[in-house]
Amino acid sequence: MTDTAAFLRPATLDEACELKAAHPDATPIAGGTDLMVGLNFGHTRPAALLDLTAVPELRAWRRTDDAVELGAGVPYARVVAELGDDLPGLARASRTVGSPQIRRRGTVGGNIGTSSPAGDALPSLLADRAVIEVRSVRGVRQVPAGEFFLGPGRNVLADDEIVVSVRLPRARGPQQFAKVGTRNAMVIAVASVAVSLDLTANAVACAVGSAAPTVVVPEPAETYAADHLDWSGRTPLHPEVAARFGELVAEGTSPIDDVRASADYRRHAVSVVARRLLGWAWAEAVRPRGTEGTR
Ligand SMILES: Cc1cc2nc3c(=O)[nH]c(=O)nc-3n(C[C@H](O)[C@H](O)[C@H](O)COP(=O)(O)OP(=O)(O)OC[C@H]3O[C@@H](n4cnc5c(N)ncnc54)[C@H](O)[C@@H]3O)c2cc1C
């Protein structure tokens, strides 16, 4: 840190954009739970830090009729505490991030900025077709989450842009998330899956993390499940449908062998987790009213 040239601390969003335009090589910092690790290990030496923690617009969320606009600087602990009803999938994913300390500092915007395929917030954003709002002095861009990430650590942000918020539809049915790791907590996902049901549109959404260079959306699996669930009768999920869904989700991935797992293990884990999540989500959908929370 000693050779960091400048520490910029805007108090408004406009000021943040002006500073980013004037210092395009400044690195934004929110919770610092990714950035400070890189700094401490000497992996990154930003010319300047743009501290976003005093920008009130980034630390707020807003509910509209059908969506939630989540400020980039809202930490996971608040997603868990405040948005479990509106965004149950993202809240479940947030609950799996790090430790209580990391969840109080770490933000969804930071997860987006890091752009790791293992980021736990990202599968829910892609499954639910979230839209990421980015801003600069040049204006505002609304980027679908599915178009934002280009590869590990790479995204479409220009040098003068910052992430302002992410817009997610409010849940219209059960949403599930699970990750596979080498232990239960404080672990980078070996594979992660988000599944959402839309009981109004009779649709299934899914996204997979840590099993390709970016989080992927297995559209054939989504279509297959939507076509094979009994939306009107709400009869139990047939095991063959669940298993085929899992296979199709795994077919949509392109995992690699690395220190955490082999590609074969990842593919297998994805198919098992996807099958289970569809089963859990459908069980919630068919459960008689008043028996929520009995699983
Ligand atoms: C012990 C530990 C455990 C962890 N466990 C998990 C885990 O289980 N799951 C998981 O997904 N992650 C985990 N992480 C990683 C980290 O906590 C998350 O990625 C978190 O979301 C980062 O958010 P942050 O606010 O701390 O980001 P920062 O570290 O502040 O920033 C991360 C990156 O995003 C950029 N950035 C931040 N905000 C913006 C913005 N508004 N606009 C543009 N760019 C921005 C920064 O420039 C930087 O490149 C862990 C980290 C630690 C240290």
The ligand as an SDF file (V2000), in Angstrom:
LIG
                    3D

 53 58  0  0  0  0  0  0  0  0999 V2000
  -11.9470  -15.0420    3.4790 C   0  0  0  0  0  0  0  0  0  0  0  0
  -12.7180  -14.7790    2.2170 C   0  0  0  0  0  0  0  0  0  0  0  0
  -13.7720  -15.6100    1.8850 C   0  0  0  0  0  0  0  0  0  0  0  0
  -14.4920  -15.3920    0.7080 C   0  0  0  0  0  0  0  0  0  0  0  0
  -15.5200  -16.2360    0.4040 N   0  0  0  0  0  0  0  0  0  0  0  0
  -16.2130  -16.0370   -0.7530 C   0  0  0  0  0  0  0  0  0  0  0  0
  -17.2870  -16.9040   -1.0930 C   0  0  0  0  0  0  0  0  0  0  0  0
  -17.6310  -17.8330   -0.3540 O   0  0  0  0  0  0  0  0  0  0  0  0
  -17.9390  -16.6700   -2.2560 N   0  0  0  0  0  0  0  0  0  0  0  0
  -17.5980  -15.6380   -3.0890 C   0  0  0  0  0  0  0  0  0  0  0  0
  -18.2430  -15.4620   -4.1350 O   0  0  0  0  0  0  0  0  0  0  0  0
  -16.5830  -14.8060   -2.7820 N   0  0  0  0  0  0  0  0  0  0  0  0
  -15.8870  -14.9710   -1.6410 C   0  0  0  0  0  0  0  0  0  0  0  0
  -14.8550  -14.1390   -1.3280 N   0  0  0  0  0  0  0  0  0  0  0  0
  -14.5090  -13.0650   -2.2680 C   0  0  0  0  0  0  0  0  0  0  0  0
  -15.2090  -11.7110   -1.9750 C   0  0  0  0  0  0  0  0  0  0  0  0
  -15.6460  -11.6290   -0.6320 O   0  0  0  0  0  0  0  0  0  0  0  0
  -16.4170  -11.4820   -2.9040 C   0  0  0  0  0  0  0  0  0  0  0  0
  -16.0490  -11.5800   -4.2570 O   0  0  0  0  0  0  0  0  0  0  0  0
  -17.0810  -10.1250   -2.6530 C   0  0  0  0  0  0  0  0  0  0  0  0
  -18.2960  -10.0780   -3.3440 O   0  0  0  0  0  0  0  0  0  0  0  0
  -16.2180   -8.9480   -3.0980 C   0  0  0  0  0  0  0  0  0  0  0  0
  -16.9230   -7.7690   -2.7550 O   0  0  0  0  0  0  0  0  0  0  0  0
  -16.1620   -6.5010   -2.1770 P   0  0  0  0  0  0  0  0  0  0  0  0
  -17.1840   -5.4510   -1.9790 O   0  0  0  0  0  0  0  0  0  0  0  0
  -15.3350   -6.8460   -0.9970 O   0  0  0  0  0  0  0  0  0  0  0  0
  -15.2250   -6.1450   -3.4390 O   0  0  0  0  0  0  0  0  0  0  0  0
  -13.8160   -5.3860   -3.5150 P   0  0  0  0  0  0  0  0  0  0  0  0
  -12.7330   -6.2540   -2.9930 O   0  0  0  0  0  0  0  0  0  0  0  0
  -13.9620   -4.0280   -2.9230 O   0  0  0  0  0  0  0  0  0  0  0  0
  -13.7120   -5.2420   -5.0830 O   0  0  0  0  0  0  0  0  0  0  0  0
  -13.6320   -6.4020   -5.8920 C   0  0  0  0  0  0  0  0  0  0  0  0
  -13.4490   -5.9840   -7.3580 C   0  0  0  0  0  0  0  0  0  0  0  0
  -14.6230   -5.3400   -7.8230 O   0  0  0  0  0  0  0  0  0  0  0  0
  -14.3260   -4.0070   -8.2360 C   0  0  0  0  0  0  0  0  0  0  0  0
  -15.4740   -3.2040   -7.8000 N   0  0  0  0  0  0  0  0  0  0  0  0
  -16.0430   -3.1360   -6.5730 C   0  0  0  0  0  0  0  0  0  0  0  0
  -17.1320   -2.3620   -6.5920 N   0  0  0  0  0  0  0  0  0  0  0  0
  -17.2480   -1.9090   -7.8590 C   0  0  0  0  0  0  0  0  0  0  0  0
  -18.1760   -1.0440   -8.5240 C   0  0  0  0  0  0  0  0  0  0  0  0
  -19.2290   -0.5030   -7.8980 N   0  0  0  0  0  0  0  0  0  0  0  0
  -17.9810   -0.7780   -9.8370 N   0  0  0  0  0  0  0  0  0  0  0  0
  -16.9360   -1.3400  -10.5030 C   0  0  0  0  0  0  0  0  0  0  0  0
  -16.0350   -2.1660   -9.9480 N   0  0  0  0  0  0  0  0  0  0  0  0
  -16.2000   -2.4420   -8.6320 C   0  0  0  0  0  0  0  0  0  0  0  0
  -13.0270   -3.6540   -7.5610 C   0  0  0  0  0  0  0  0  0  0  0  0
  -12.2960   -2.6790   -8.2940 O   0  0  0  0  0  0  0  0  0  0  0  0
  -12.3230   -4.9950   -7.5640 C   0  0  0  0  0  0  0  0  0  0  0  0
  -11.7620   -5.2410   -8.8280 O   0  0  0  0  0  0  0  0  0  0  0  0
  -14.1290  -14.3170   -0.1560 C   0  0  0  0  0  0  0  0  0  0  0  0
  -13.0660  -13.4620    0.2030 C   0  0  0  0  0  0  0  0  0  0  0  0
  -12.3710  -13.6910    1.3750 C   0  0  0  0  0  0  0  0  0  0  0  0
  -11.2320  -12.7600    1.7310 C   0  0  0  0  0  0  0  0  0  0  0  0
  1  2  1  0
  2  3  1  0
  2 52  2  0
  3  4  2  0
  4  5  1  0
  4 50  1  0
  5  6  2  0
  6  7  1  0
  6 13  1  0
  7  8  2  0
  7  9  1  0
  9 10  1  0
 10 11  2  0
 10 12  1  0
 12 13  2  0
 13 14  1  0
 14 15  1  0
 14 50  1  0
 15 16  1  0
 16 17  1  0
 16 18  1  0
 18 19  1  0
 18 20  1  0
 20 21  1  0
 20 22  1  0
 22 23  1  0
 23 24  1  0
 24 25  2  0
 24 26  1  0
 24 27  1  0
 27 28  1  0
 28 29  2  0
 28 30  1  0
 28 31  1  0
 31 32  1  0
 32 33  1  0
 33 34  1  0
 33 48  1  0
 34 35  1  0
 35 36  1  0
 35 46  1  0
 36 37  1  0
 36 45  1  0
 37 38  2  0
 38 39  1  0
 39 40  1  0
 39 45  2  0
 40 41  1  0
 40 42  2  0
 42 43  1  0
 43 44  2  0
 44 45  1  0
 46 47  1  0
 46 48  1  0
 48 49  1  0
 50 51  2  0
 51 52  1  0
 52 53  1  0
M  END
$$$$
